[in-house]
Amino acid sequence: MAFTLTSPITGGAQTGFTAPTYTHVADVAPDVNGKQVAVTALGGTQVGVTAHSVSSPFTITYVKPKNNKVLGKPNPVTGLLPSVPVNTHKIIVRKGVLPLAGQPYSTLRLVLTMDIPAGSDTADPANIRGALSALFGSVAQQSAGVGDTLISGVM
């Protein structure tokens, strides 16, 4: 897999954070079709954030399909594909969070799911890359806004 995070990760802008970084080490993913890192140290100013531990995990996992689906044959009469299967990739961030002071940590899950139509990897890679560029650019641009909305409930 080409998904290889370098350490440290420079974090996106968040209200109250200054130059956040996340130092990580390779970890074992929950399944063989994944790659995972555990965040072992934090940099910058991000008061209250904790690094990975057993009771408060902080991991980033990339999961690819176990078996990539491929296109079937077009209908001999119409020339159309009967269906287009989808290959699903995911990026999952798991982070221990306190639901209430004095309580044990609960695990927050952030999941980015990418459903890629089979065949488009060779027939239209430019548009896959364009979609990813727009996705990650918009997430980076709106990192603090999403964080503020998750905290305040105001969009």
HELIX and SHEET records of a PDB file:
HELIX    1   1 SER A  120  ALA A  123  1                                   4    
HELIX    2   2 PRO A  125  GLN A  141  1                                  17    
HELIX    3   3 SER A  143  SER A  152  1                                  10    
SHEET    1   A 6 ILE A   9  THR A  10  0                                        
SHEET    2   A 6 THR A  18  ASP A  27 -1                                        
SHEET    3   A 6 GLY A  34  THR A  45 -1                                        
SHEET    4   A 6 PHE A  58  VAL A  63 -1                                        
SHEET    5   A 6 VAL A  86  VAL A  97 -1                                        
SHEET    6   A 6 SER A 106  PRO A 117 -1                                        
END                                                                             
